[in-house]
Amino acid sequence: EKPVKRSGKRGKFLEWFLAGGGSRAVREAMAEFGMSRSNALSYLYMLQKDHGIGYDLVGDVATVRLPDGCVNPFDDPGFEGVEPAAPTTPTEDDGAWLDGGADNDVDDDSWLE
């Protein structure tokens, strides 16, 4: 998966989670970033979908999980990314229409505000 832009909203969100040991209360994230619960959970989902960074949600506590072999998930020097997964064969309804096509900038999180 591709690295996270440290200077972007996702990068700041992820960096904040990692600074807390990887686990933080969703309510803390809401207060820290001035966002709704839905937006905080959307950021976690997008980190998983676009960058391969998993998360577990137990009650109000979210725990982020870096992919195996990933030392630095950010785009700055020293990124030790993981091997990309083998390509999959798309099915008739693979959900690609949800991504908005090639013109979709997945790093533009302005719709979350």
C-alpha positions as protocol buffer text, in pm:
chain_id: "A"
residue {
  index: 1
  type: GLU
  ca { x: 0 y: 0 z: 0 }
}
residue {
  index: 2
  type: LYS
  ca { x: 108 y: 356 z: -51 }
}
residue {
  index: 3
  type: PRO
  ca { x: 258 y: 567 z: 226 }
}
residue {
  index: 4
  type: VAL
  ca { x: 55 y: 830 z: 412 }
}
residue {
  index: 5
  type: LYS
  ca { x: 140 y: 1196 z: 354 }
}
residue {
  index: 6
  type: ARG
  ca { x: 259 y: 1306 z: 696 }
}
residue {
  index: 7
  type: SER
  ca { x: 163 y: 1668 z: 624 }
}
residue {
  index: 8
  type: GLY
  ca { x: -192 y: 1577 z: 517 }
}
residue {
  index: 9
  type: LYS
  ca { x: -500 y: 1533 z: 735 }
}
residue {
  index: 10
  type: ARG
  ca { x: -469 y: 1156 z: 732 }
}
residue {
  index: 11
  type: GLY
  ca { x: -103 y: 1181 z: 829 }
}
residue {
  index: 12
  type: LYS
  ca { x: -173 y: 1408 z: 1123 }
}
residue {
  index: 13
  type: PHE
  ca { x: -457 y: 1181 z: 1232 }
}
residue {
  index: 14
  type: LEU
  ca { x: -239 y: 868 z: 1210 }
}
residue {
  index: 15
  type: GLU
  ca { x: 60 y: 1037 z: 1375 }
}
residue {
  index: 16
  type: TRP
  ca { x: -161 y: 1139 z: 1667 }
}
residue {
  index: 17
  type: PHE
  ca { x: -284 y: 781 z: 1709 }
}
residue {
  index: 18
  type: LEU
  ca { x: 69 y: 639 z: 1692 }
}
residue {
  index: 19
  type: ALA
  ca { x: 194 y: 899 z: 1944 }
}
residue {
  index: 20
  type: GLY
  ca { x: -61 y: 757 z: 2187 }
}
residue {
  index: 21
  type: GLY
  ca { x: 78 y: 406 z: 2154 }
}
residue {
  index: 22
  type: GLY
  ca { x: -156 y: 317 z: 1869 }
}
residue {
  index: 23
  type: SER
  ca { x: -473 y: 319 z: 2081 }
}
residue {
  index: 24
  type: ARG
  ca { x: -690 y: 619 z: 2149 }
}
residue {
  index: 25
  type: ALA
  ca { x: -1051 y: 686 z: 2237 }
}
residue {
  index: 26
  type: VAL
  ca { x: -1260 y: 797 z: 1942 }
}
residue {
  index: 27
  type: ARG
  ca { x: -1399 y: 1076 z: 2161 }
}
residue {
  index: 28
  type: GLU
  ca { x: -1043 y: 1204 z: 2212 }
}
residue {
  index: 29
  type: ALA
  ca { x: -993 y: 1211 z: 1834 }
}
residue {
  index: 30
  type: MET
  ca { x: -1320 y: 1398 z: 1794 }
}
residue {
  index: 31
  type: ALA
  ca { x: -1206 y: 1662 z: 2045 }
}
residue {
  index: 32
  type: GLU
  ca { x: -849 y: 1683 z: 1912 }
}
residue {
  index: 33
  type: PHE
  ca { x: -951 y: 1729 z: 1547 }
}
residue {
  index: 34
  type: GLY
  ca { x: -1290 y: 1896 z: 1592 }
}
residue {
  index: 35
  type: MET
  ca { x: -1478 y: 1629 z: 1401 }
}
residue {
  index: 36
  type: SER
  ca { x: -1779 y: 1406 z: 1443 }
}
residue {
  index: 37
  type: ARG
  ca { x: -1758 y: 1039 z: 1541 }
}
residue {
  index: 38
  type: SER
  ca { x: -1855 y: 946 z: 1187 }
}
residue {
  index: 39
  type: ASN
  ca { x: -1565 y: 1149 z: 1044 }
}
residue {
  index: 40
  type: ALA
  ca { x: -1314 y: 996 z: 1288 }
}
residue {
  index: 41
  type: LEU
  ca { x: -1427 y: 647 z: 1191 }
}
residue {
  index: 42
  type: SER
  ca { x: -1413 y: 746 z: 824 }
}
residue {
  index: 43
  type: TYR
  ca { x: -1049 y: 846 z: 864 }
}
residue {
  index: 44
  type: LEU
  ca { x: -971 y: 507 z: 1018 }
}
residue {
  index: 45
  type: TYR
  ca { x: -1152 y: 334 z: 733 }
}
residue {
  index: 46
  type: MET
  ca { x: -968 y: 538 z: 466 }
}
residue {
  index: 47
  type: LEU
  ca { x: -632 y: 460 z: 628 }
}
residue {
  index: 48
  type: GLN
  ca { x: -724 y: 94 z: 601 }
}
residue {
  index: 49
  type: LYS
  ca { x: -864 y: 109 z: 248 }
}
residue {
  index: 50
  type: ASP
  ca { x: -602 y: 331 z: 86 }
}
residue {
  index: 51
  type: HIS
  ca { x: -292 y: 260 z: 294 }
}
residue {
  index: 52
  type: GLY
  ca { x: -338 y: -90 z: 440 }
}
residue {
  index: 53
  type: ILE
  ca { x: -332 y: 35 z: 799 }
}
residue {
  index: 54
  type: GLY
  ca { x: -580 y: -175 z: 992 }
}
residue {
  index: 55
  type: TYR
  ca { x: -773 y: -85 z: 1301 }
}
residue {
  index: 56
  type: ASP
  ca { x: -978 y: -250 z: 1573 }
}
residue {
  index: 57
  type: LEU
  ca { x: -1264 y: -75 z: 1744 }
}
residue {
  index: 58
  type: VAL
  ca { x: -1361 y: -197 z: 2089 }
}
residue {
  index: 59
  type: GLY
  ca { x: -1620 y: 22 z: 2256 }
}
residue {
  index: 60
  type: ASP
  ca { x: -1488 y: 376 z: 2214 }
}
residue {
  index: 61
  type: VAL
  ca { x: -1121 y: 276 z: 2177 }
}
residue {
  index: 62
  type: ALA
  ca { x: -964 y: 245 z: 1833 }
}
residue {
  index: 63
  type: THR
  ca { x: -631 y: 70 z: 1788 }
}
residue {
  index: 64
  type: VAL
  ca { x: -441 y: 113 z: 1462 }
}
residue {
  index: 65
  type: ARG
  ca { x: -232 y: -174 z: 1326 }
}
residue {
  index: 66
  type: LEU
  ca { x: 51 y: -119 z: 1081 }
}
residue {
  index: 67
  type: PRO
  ca { x: 90 y: -387 z: 813 }
}
residue {
  index: 68
  type: ASP
  ca { x: 345 y: -663 z: 877 }
}
residue {
  index: 69
  type: GLY
  ca { x: 692 y: -538 z: 788 }
}
residue {
  index: 70
  type: CYS
  ca { x: 593 y: -170 z: 788 }
}
residue {
  index: 71
  type: VAL
  ca { x: 830 y: 35 z: 1000 }
}
residue {
  index: 72
  type: ASN
  ca { x: 733 y: 386 z: 887 }
}
residue {
  index: 73
  type: PRO
  ca { x: 389 y: 436 z: 727 }
}
residue {
  index: 74
  type: PHE
  ca { x: 465 y: 794 z: 621 }
}
residue {
  index: 75
  type: ASP
  ca { x: 590 y: 936 z: 291 }
}
residue {
  index: 76
  type: ASP
  ca { x: 906 y: 1086 z: 437 }
}
residue {
  index: 77
  type: PRO
  ca { x: 1253 y: 934 z: 382 }
}
residue {
  index: 78
  type: GLY
  ca { x: 1302 y: 600 z: 548 }
}
residue {
  index: 79
  type: PHE
  ca { x: 965 y: 459 z: 450 }
}
residue {
  index: 80
  type: GLU
  ca { x: 994 y: 82 z: 477 }
}
residue {
  index: 81
  type: GLY
  ca { x: 675 y: -12 z: 292 }
}
residue {
  index: 82
  type: VAL
  ca { x: 537 y: -359 z: 254 }
}
residue {
  index: 83
  type: GLU
  ca { x: 529 y: -576 z: -55 }
}
residue {
  index: 84
  type: PRO
  ca { x: 219 y: -494 z: -262 }
}
residue {
  index: 85
  type: ALA
  ca { x: -49 y: -759 z: -269 }
}
residue {
  index: 86
  type: ALA
  ca { x: -95 y: -961 z: -585 }
}
residue {
  index: 87
  type: PRO
  ca { x: -347 y: -799 z: -819 }
}
residue {
  index: 88
  type: THR
  ca { x: -694 y: -940 z: -806 }
}
residue {
  index: 89
  type: THR
  ca { x: -923 y: -1002 z: -1097 }
}
residue {
  index: 90
  type: PRO
  ca { x: -1214 y: -757 z: -1082 }
}
residue {
  index: 91
  type: THR
  ca { x: -1561 y: -900 z: -1066 }
}
residue {
  index: 92
  type: GLU
  ca { x: -1862 y: -767 z: -1251 }
}
residue {
  index: 93
  type: ASP
  ca { x: -1955 y: -554 z: -950 }
}
residue {
  index: 94
  type: ASP
  ca { x: -1622 y: -478 z: -787 }
}
residue {
  index: 95
  type: GLY
  ca { x: -1738 y: -147 z: -636 }
}
residue {
  index: 96
  type: ALA
  ca { x: -1490 y: 59 z: -842 }
}
residue {
  index: 97
  type: TRP
  ca { x: -1763 y: 309 z: -917 }
}
residue {
  index: 98
  type: LEU
  ca { x: -1747 y: 406 z: -547 }
}
residue {
  index: 99
  type: ASP
  ca { x: -1390 y: 529 z: -590 }
}
residue {
  index: 100
  type: GLY
  ca { x: -1491 y: 797 z: -840 }
}
residue {
  index: 101
  type: GLY
  ca { x: -1262 y: 677 z: -1118 }
}
residue {
  index: 102
  type: ALA
  ca { x: -914 y: 792 z: -1213 }
}
residue {
  index: 103
  type: ASP
  ca { x: -994 y: 1159 z: -1145 }
}
residue {
  index: 104
  type: ASN
  ca { x: -1059 y: 1088 z: -777 }
}
residue {
  index: 105
  type: ASP
  ca { x: -786 y: 1230 z: -551 }
}
residue {
  index: 106
  type: VAL
  ca { x: -792 y: 990 z: -257 }
}
residue {
  index: 107
  type: ASP
  ca { x: -588 y: 1231 z: -46 }
}
residue {
  index: 108
  type: ASP
  ca { x: -855 y: 1500 z: -67 }
}
residue {
  index: 109
  type: ASP
  ca { x: -1045 y: 1461 z: 257 }
}
residue {
  index: 110
  type: SER
  ca { x: -1235 y: 1788 z: 228 }
}
residue {
  index: 111
  type: TRP
  ca { x: -1566 y: 1600 z: 201 }
}
residue {
  index: 112
  type: LEU
  ca { x: -1523 y: 1495 z: 565 }
}
residue {
  index: 113
  type: GLU
  ca { x: -1551 y: 1845 z: 699 }
}
